[in-house]
Amino acid sequence: MKLIIQIPCFNEEKTLPVTLADLPKSIPGVDEIEILIIDDGSSDRTREVAREQGVHHVVGFSGNRGLARAFQLGIDSCLARGADIIVNTDADNQYCGGDIPKLVTPILEGRADLVIGDRETQKISHFSPLKKFLQKQGSQVVGQMAGADVPDATSGFRAFSRDTALELNITSDFSYTLETLIQAGRKRLAVVNVPIGTNKVLRPSRLFRSMPQFVKRSCGTMVRVYTTYQPLKVFLTAAVVCLMPALILFLRFFYYYLHGQGGGRVQSLIIAVAFTVCSAFLATIGVMADMINTNRKLIEDLLRRVRDRESF
């Protein structure tokens, strides 16, 4: 059983040694532990420090492409190197490396495909009340979209079985955390949450500049990913919403028409027709999107087979 711990990095020469020192050297049930660094176009000595610290693999980009792209490169690289389990952690030592055995145990026992480290954010002292509230509400929304119980949706401390890693295809340019959860839920993968500890903050987050920006980009990611996997449901719901005012306006027009006052209510009929056309248009898009979604599933299955063969 081979475990590879992947660490996306962007200018982490100062924090990387601390993170690496905290990682476990052995885990019961795991035969090999290797470390893979993904350098997301760092301009400092991140790569050199990684090699000096004796990491097994260093991959990366020549320029900064964002956390989501770095994460996907890490997953592909771990699979290519024969990983049976992949653990993702951050280079800023936010997560306790000693909790990695807790992450991999449900996978080793066959109880989970994906394990999320739950930071229990309501107990983290340096999180503001607003951030705690947004974390809780956002996790509930993501959990509903994914069809799974997810108390800490934005936690990047995760473990993936090999089969699960082969299933994941990240399309977001922002972050992988929400997209992988929704994908896992919609693909009926077993998701397990385990409580973890966090370390003191070594540096501020670089993922977003402000909380409004984070909320905006996260909401955009959730809507796009959910629509990708549930297009018919999304567009038919929009079509029904659009049809409701059309029905009300039609009834209004015919009520006055039957009472001999229809001549002055033509505008209601025109607006009702416009709403009906919009509703039909949305329903048509939904059917077409659902057909495209079927093709996407076939392509993802083919991609999974290709990635599986390339990793041997």
C-alpha positions, 0 to 999 in steps of 0.5 A: 500500500503506497501513500503519497502526500501531495503539497501544492506550493506557491512561494513557500520556502519559509513554511515548507520545512515546518510542514514537512517536519510535521508529516508522519514517517510511518503509518500502520497499514501503509508500506510506503510514504512518499512526498510530492511537491507541486510548485505553482510557479514560485519565484522564491526557493521553494523547489530548492528547499523541497529538494534540500528537505529530501522530498521524493518528487517535485513537479510544477508549472513555470508560471502561477496557474492557481490552486485548482490547477496545481491540485489536479497536477498533483493528483495526476502525478501521484497516480502516475507514480503508483499511489494507492492513497493520496493525501492533500495538505497545505504548505503553510502547516495549517493542518496537523501532519500527525492527523494523516493516519486518521485521514487514511484509516477509513480508506484502509478499512474500506469505509470511505472513498474520500475523507475530509479533515473537519477543522471544527471551525466553530472552535477555531479562535482566530476565525471571526464570527462572520467567517464561522457563520459563512463556513457553516452556512456554506458547508450546509449548501455544498452538502445539499448539492453533493448529497452528503454530510460535509461540516467543513467543505473548504478544508483542503486536508483530504485523503483520496483512494486511488479509484476516487482520484481517477474519477476527479476532473477539476475544471475550476480555476479557483479552488478544488475543495467545493468541486471535488465534493460535489463531484464525489456526491454526484458520483455516489462516492463514500465521503467520511469526515474526521475531526482534525487539529490545526496549527498556529497561523504562519501566514495569511491566506493567499487564496483570496484577497477579501471575504466578499471575493471568496464568497463571490467566487465560491458561489460561482463555482458551486452554481457552475459545478452543480449545473454541470452535473444536474443540468436538467434539474437546474434548467427545468426549475428555471423554466417552471419559475418562468412559467408561473407568472405566465400562467398568472397573467393568462388567468388574469387576461381570461378573467377580464375577457370573460367579463367583457373587459379583455380589450384593455388587458392585451398587455397581460397577454403579450407579457404572458406569451413572452414568459412562456417563450422564455420558459420553453427556451429554458426547458429546451436548453435543459434537455440539450444540456442533459444530452451533453451531460450524458456525453460528458459521463462517457468522456470522463469514463474514457479519461479515467481508463486512460489515466489508469493505464498511463499510471502503470 
